[in-house]
Amino acid sequence: MIKIKLINKIVNLNDWVKWLNDKEVTKYSEQRLKRHTHVSQKKFLNKKIKAKDSKIFQIFFNSNFVGVVELGNIDKFHNTCEVMYFIGNKKYWGKGVAASAINLALKYAFKKLKVYKVFAGTYKKNVASQKVLTKNKFKLVGKMKNHLRVLKSSKKIRDDKLIYEKLK
Ligand SMILES: CC(C)(COP(=O)(O)OP(=O)(O)OC[C@H]1O[C@@H](n2cnc3c(N)ncnc32)[C@H](O)[C@@H]1OP(=O)(O)O)[C@@H](O)C(=O)NCCC(=O)NCCS
């Protein structure tokens, strides 16, 4: 059973910090560029809790905290927001957890935030991420050619950024 829970106070950060320092989990995220600690994560989360342009949720699988989904860049004028997500506990990859969590976040976005559109961006190499978006009926609407650097060590190895969106 998959649930998402809106974060409105600091939660236990032990797993979260571990996930953010796991190079496999952050391979296709700019989080890979930083070293994460309890202090940095507490600061990040306090900022998110106060932010007017973000709603951040824990993902639970059978009551286990396994990942995070965020509705970010909430734009009250244009009525849009971006969905971002990760399953930090790799034991739960490939079980449909992200697809279900995104589905629940979409319900929140369309019903509570009443947005017109939700969008998402992924590295082209991140096929699993594209799958969870297409499973949720997102449409591929754009490709930013060689937009992203793949390795910290090389300026030459680049990847396309794919843009997806879903209307209500
Ligand atoms: C991407 C991610 C969120 C997917 O989460 P998940 O819970 O495993 O996703 P789901 O199980 O709902 O679906 C993943 C699908 O991709 C498939 N998949 C996984 N790795 C794949 C790969 N390398 N190539 C092709 N398909 C792949 C799975 O088989 C599954 O498809 P299926 O349901 O048809 O079998 C998760 O792997 C993750 O958190 N990765 C690290 C962080 C990240 O990349 N976040 C997204 C940034 S845009």
The ligand as an SDF file (V2000), in Angstrom:
LIG
                    3D

 48 50  0  0  0  0  0  0  0  0999 V2000
   13.2170    6.6740  -11.4100 C   0  0  0  0  0  0  0  0  0  0  0  0
   12.5450    6.1010  -10.1640 C   0  0  0  0  0  0  0  0  0  0  0  0
   11.8220    7.2330   -9.4450 C   0  0  0  0  0  0  0  0  0  0  0  0
   11.5650    5.0130  -10.5470 C   0  0  0  0  0  0  0  0  0  0  0  0
   10.9300    4.5600   -9.3830 O   0  0  0  0  0  0  0  0  0  0  0  0
   10.2380    3.1160   -9.2960 P   0  0  0  0  0  0  0  0  0  0  0  0
    9.3830    3.0670   -8.0890 O   0  0  0  0  0  0  0  0  0  0  0  0
   11.2840    2.0740   -9.4420 O   0  0  0  0  0  0  0  0  0  0  0  0
    9.3460    3.1880  -10.5810 O   0  0  0  0  0  0  0  0  0  0  0  0
    8.2130    2.1820  -11.0520 P   0  0  0  0  0  0  0  0  0  0  0  0
    8.4510    0.8320  -10.4420 O   0  0  0  0  0  0  0  0  0  0  0  0
    6.9130    2.8550  -10.8130 O   0  0  0  0  0  0  0  0  0  0  0  0
    8.4760    2.1380  -12.6290 O   0  0  0  0  0  0  0  0  0  0  0  0
    9.7770    2.0390  -13.1430 C   0  0  0  0  0  0  0  0  0  0  0  0
    9.7150    1.3720  -14.4900 C   0  0  0  0  0  0  0  0  0  0  0  0
   10.9590    1.5500  -15.1710 O   0  0  0  0  0  0  0  0  0  0  0  0
   11.5280    0.2840  -15.4820 C   0  0  0  0  0  0  0  0  0  0  0  0
   12.9800    0.4540  -15.4150 N   0  0  0  0  0  0  0  0  0  0  0  0
   13.7680    0.5670  -14.3280 C   0  0  0  0  0  0  0  0  0  0  0  0
   15.0420    0.7620  -14.7110 N   0  0  0  0  0  0  0  0  0  0  0  0
   15.0520    0.7770  -16.0680 C   0  0  0  0  0  0  0  0  0  0  0  0
   16.0650    0.9320  -17.0540 C   0  0  0  0  0  0  0  0  0  0  0  0
   17.3250    1.1500  -16.7110 N   0  0  0  0  0  0  0  0  0  0  0  0
   15.6870    0.8840  -18.3450 N   0  0  0  0  0  0  0  0  0  0  0  0
   14.4060    0.6760  -18.7100 C   0  0  0  0  0  0  0  0  0  0  0  0
   13.3900    0.5340  -17.8190 N   0  0  0  0  0  0  0  0  0  0  0  0
   13.7320    0.5880  -16.5130 C   0  0  0  0  0  0  0  0  0  0  0  0
   10.9320   -0.6720  -14.4750 C   0  0  0  0  0  0  0  0  0  0  0  0
   10.9710   -1.9900  -14.9370 O   0  0  0  0  0  0  0  0  0  0  0  0
    9.5010   -0.1210  -14.4110 C   0  0  0  0  0  0  0  0  0  0  0  0
    8.7650   -0.4550  -15.5640 O   0  0  0  0  0  0  0  0  0  0  0  0
    7.5500   -1.5040  -15.5260 P   0  0  0  0  0  0  0  0  0  0  0  0
    6.6230   -1.0550  -14.4450 O   0  0  0  0  0  0  0  0  0  0  0  0
    6.9810   -1.4270  -16.8990 O   0  0  0  0  0  0  0  0  0  0  0  0
    8.1910   -2.8050  -15.1970 O   0  0  0  0  0  0  0  0  0  0  0  0
   13.5880    5.4550   -9.1930 C   0  0  0  0  0  0  0  0  0  0  0  0
   14.3400    4.5140   -9.8900 O   0  0  0  0  0  0  0  0  0  0  0  0
   14.5010    6.4720   -8.5480 C   0  0  0  0  0  0  0  0  0  0  0  0
   14.1600    7.0430   -7.5490 O   0  0  0  0  0  0  0  0  0  0  0  0
   15.6590    6.7050   -9.1720 N   0  0  0  0  0  0  0  0  0  0  0  0
   16.6130    7.6600   -8.6640 C   0  0  0  0  0  0  0  0  0  0  0  0
   16.1020    9.0890   -8.6260 C   0  0  0  0  0  0  0  0  0  0  0  0
   15.5500    9.5850   -9.9480 C   0  0  0  0  0  0  0  0  0  0  0  0
   16.0610    9.2560  -11.0060 O   0  0  0  0  0  0  0  0  0  0  0  0
   14.4970   10.3870   -9.8600 N   0  0  0  0  0  0  0  0  0  0  0  0
   13.8550   10.9940  -11.0420 C   0  0  0  0  0  0  0  0  0  0  0  0
   14.5490   12.2220  -11.4470 C   0  0  0  0  0  0  0  0  0  0  0  0
   13.7560   12.9350  -12.8680 S   0  0  0  0  0  0  0  0  0  0  0  0
  1  2  1  0
  2  3  1  0
  2  4  1  0
  2 36  1  0
  4  5  1  0
  5  6  1  0
  6  7  2  0
  6  8  1  0
  6  9  1  0
  9 10  1  0
 10 11  2  0
 10 12  1  0
 10 13  1  0
 13 14  1  0
 14 15  1  0
 15 16  1  0
 15 30  1  0
 16 17  1  0
 17 18  1  0
 17 28  1  0
 18 19  1  0
 18 27  1  0
 19 20  2  0
 20 21  1  0
 21 22  1  0
 21 27  2  0
 22 23  1  0
 22 24  2  0
 24 25  1  0
 25 26  2  0
 26 27  1  0
 28 29  1  0
 28 30  1  0
 30 31  1  0
 31 32  1  0
 32 33  2  0
 32 34  1  0
 32 35  1  0
 36 37  1  0
 36 38  1  0
 38 39  2  0
 38 40  1  0
 40 41  1  0
 41 42  1  0
 42 43  1  0
 43 44  2  0
 43 45  1  0
 45 46  1  0
 46 47  1  0
 47 48  1  0
M  END
$$$$
